[in-house]
Amino acid sequence: PQGSEEARTFVHGFLKRSMPQMKDGDIQDMLTRKAVVLEHYPKKKAKQKRKKTKGFTARQRRELRLFEIEPEQQRYAIFLPLHELWKQYIRDLCHGLRPDTQPHVIQGKLLKADLHGAIVTVTKSKCPSYVGITGIILQEFKHIFKIITKEDKLKVVPKANNVFSLELDGFISYIYGSKFLLRASERSAKKFKLKGTIDL
């Protein structure tokens, strides 16, 4: 064990080496007050940037035909289980679609709901050939619905200038396609405003 004098000499030398800019008088003053703070600055670790997984471009998706439904899969019966799942999803979303529920509450939830699997009918259209088309929505894009009919025909129906009706447990809702020009993911976060007049 070191004596007190040796310890003092060691500490004085250590401080002199650690803080060469300080004078002997300042070091002695620090020792007298018995308050020695040795500052240590840890090295900052460089943050590793996360590499974003690069997805397919729109052109690549078209070339790979990722969203195309094969002709042998275009059968109404195949997608009936999807419709049953959708009905259960809407019942859960609207807490059972009780008769005493306010219609505007259900309408507000349907506006943001996922419509893949819903059976819709074109009730009004500026193009008469679209009126009466009924089927299950297989795909929803920003401007179109892809609908499979009972005749196993895949119809591409534009949203603009069309009115669609949707019926579930006696509740009928109307979708004005011109006000619906959004992707499903964007629609879930959008705030819809009530407007007095709605045109095709």
C-alpha positions in Angstrom: 0.0 0.0 0.0 1.2 3.5 -0.8 1.7 6.2 1.8 -0.3 9.4 1.7 2.6 11.4 0.2 3.1 8.8 -2.5 -0.6 8.8 -3.3 -0.6 12.6 -3.5 2.4 12.6 -5.8 0.7 9.9 -8.0 -2.6 11.8 -8.2 -0.8 15.1 -9.0 1.2 13.4 -11.8 -1.9 11.7 -13.1 -3.8 15.0 -13.3 -0.9 16.7 -14.9 -0.8 14.0 -17.7 -4.6 14.0 -18.1 -5.0 17.8 -18.2 -1.8 19.2 -19.5 -3.4 22.6 -20.1 -3.9 23.2 -16.4 -1.3 24.9 -14.3 0.1 23.4 -11.1 -1.7 25.9 -8.9 -5.1 24.9 -10.4 -4.3 21.2 -10.0 -3.3 21.9 -6.3 -6.5 23.8 -5.8 -8.5 20.9 -7.2 -6.8 18.5 -4.8 -7.3 20.8 -1.9 -11.1 20.9 -2.5 -11.0 17.1 -3.1 -13.4 17.4 -6.1 -11.8 15.8 -9.1 -14.1 15.3 -12.1 -12.6 13.5 -15.1 -14.7 14.1 -18.2 -15.1 11.3 -20.6 -16.8 11.6 -24.0 -17.8 8.3 -25.4 -17.5 7.8 -29.1 -20.8 8.3 -30.9 -21.9 5.2 -32.8 -22.8 5.9 -36.4 -26.4 5.1 -37.0 -26.9 2.4 -39.5 -29.4 3.3 -42.1 -32.0 0.8 -42.8 -32.1 -0.4 -46.3 -35.6 -0.1 -47.7 -36.8 -3.1 -49.5 -37.4 -2.0 -53.0 -40.7 -3.2 -54.4 -41.8 -3.7 -58.0 -42.6 -0.6 -60.1 -46.0 -0.3 -61.7 -44.5 -1.3 -65.1 -42.9 -4.4 -63.5 -46.2 -5.3 -61.9 -48.0 -5.0 -65.3 -45.3 -7.1 -67.0 -45.4 -9.8 -64.4 -49.3 -9.7 -64.5 -49.4 -9.8 -60.7 -53.0 -8.4 -60.5 -54.5 -10.4 -63.4 -56.9 -13.2 -62.7 -56.4 -16.3 -64.8 -59.4 -17.2 -67.0 -59.8 -20.6 -65.3 -60.1 -18.8 -62.0 -62.9 -16.4 -63.2 -65.8 -18.4 -61.7 -68.4 -16.9 -59.4 -68.7 -20.0 -57.2 -65.0 -19.8 -56.3 -65.5 -16.4 -54.7 -68.7 -17.1 -52.7 -66.7 -18.0 -49.6 -65.0 -14.7 -49.9 -68.4 -13.0 -49.9 -69.4 -14.9 -46.7 -66.2 -13.7 -45.0 -66.9 -10.1 -46.1 -70.4 -10.3 -44.6 -69.1 -11.5 -41.3 -66.4 -8.7 -41.4 -69.0 -6.0 -41.9 -71.3 -7.4 -39.2 -68.4 -7.3 -36.8 -67.4 -3.8 -37.9 -70.9 -2.5 -37.4 -71.6 -4.4 -34.2 -74.2 -6.7 -35.7 -76.1 -4.3 -38.0 -78.9 -3.9 -35.4 -82.2 -2.4 -36.5 -81.8 0.5 -34.0 -78.4 1.5 -35.4 -78.4 4.9 -37.1 -78.0 4.6 -40.9 -75.4 7.3 -41.1 -73.2 5.4 -38.6 -73.2 2.3 -40.8 -72.8 4.4 -43.9 -69.7 6.1 -42.4 -68.1 2.7 -41.6 -68.9 1.3 -45.0 -67.2 4.2 -46.7 -63.9 3.2 -45.0 -64.5 -0.6 -45.1 -62.7 -3.0 -47.4 -65.1 -3.9 -50.2 -63.3 -7.0 -51.6 -65.9 -9.7 -51.5 -68.9 -7.4 -51.4 -71.8 -8.0 -53.9 -72.7 -4.8 -55.6 -75.1 -3.7 -58.4 -74.7 -0.8 -60.8 -78.0 1.1 -60.3 -77.3 4.3 -62.2 -74.8 5.1 -64.9 -74.1 7.6 -67.6 -73.4 4.6 -69.8 -76.6 2.4 -70.0 -74.7 -0.7 -70.7 -73.3 -0.8 -67.1 -76.7 -0.6 -65.4 -77.8 -3.9 -63.9 -74.3 -5.4 -63.6 -74.2 -7.4 -60.4 -71.4 -9.4 -58.9 -68.7 -9.8 -56.3 -65.9 -7.2 -56.1 -62.7 -9.0 -56.7 -60.3 -6.1 -57.0 -60.6 -2.4 -56.2 -58.3 0.1 -57.8 -58.3 3.9 -57.7 -60.6 4.3 -60.7 -62.2 0.9 -61.3 -63.9 -2.1 -59.7 -63.3 -5.6 -61.1 -66.5 -7.6 -60.6 -67.2 -11.3 -61.2 -70.9 -11.9 -62.3 -73.0 -15.0 -61.8 -72.4 -15.7 -65.5 -68.7 -16.2 -64.6 -67.8 -13.0 -66.5 -65.2 -10.6 -65.2 -66.4 -7.0 -65.7 -64.2 -3.9 -65.4 -66.5 -1.1 -64.2 -65.2 2.4 -63.8 -66.2 4.2 -60.6 -66.7 7.6 -62.2 -70.2 8.4 -63.4 -71.6 5.2 -61.8 -73.8 4.6 -58.7 -73.4 1.2 -57.0 -75.8 -0.3 -54.4 -74.8 -2.7 -51.7 -77.2 -4.8 -49.6 -76.5 -6.6 -46.3 -79.1 -7.9 -43.8 -81.7 -5.6 -45.1 -79.5 -2.5 -45.1 -79.0 -0.9 -48.5 -76.2 1.5 -49.1 -75.4 3.5 -52.2 -71.8 4.2 -53.4 -71.4 7.2 -55.6 -68.3 6.2 -57.6 -67.3 9.7 -58.6 -66.8 10.5 -54.9 -65.0 7.2 -54.4 -61.9 7.7 -56.6 -59.4 6.4 -54.0 -57.5 3.3 -53.4 -58.8 1.1 -50.6 -55.7 1.9 -48.4 -56.2 5.7 -48.9 -60.0 5.5 -48.3 -59.5 3.9 -44.8 -57.7 7.1 -43.6 -59.8 9.7 -45.5 -62.4 11.8 -43.7 -65.6 12.0 -45.8 -67.7 15.1 -45.7 -71.5 15.2 -45.9 -72.6 17.1 -49.0 -76.1 18.3 -49.8 -76.2 17.4 -53.5 -74.6 14.5 -55.2 -74.5 14.1 -59.0 -73.3 11.3 -61.3 
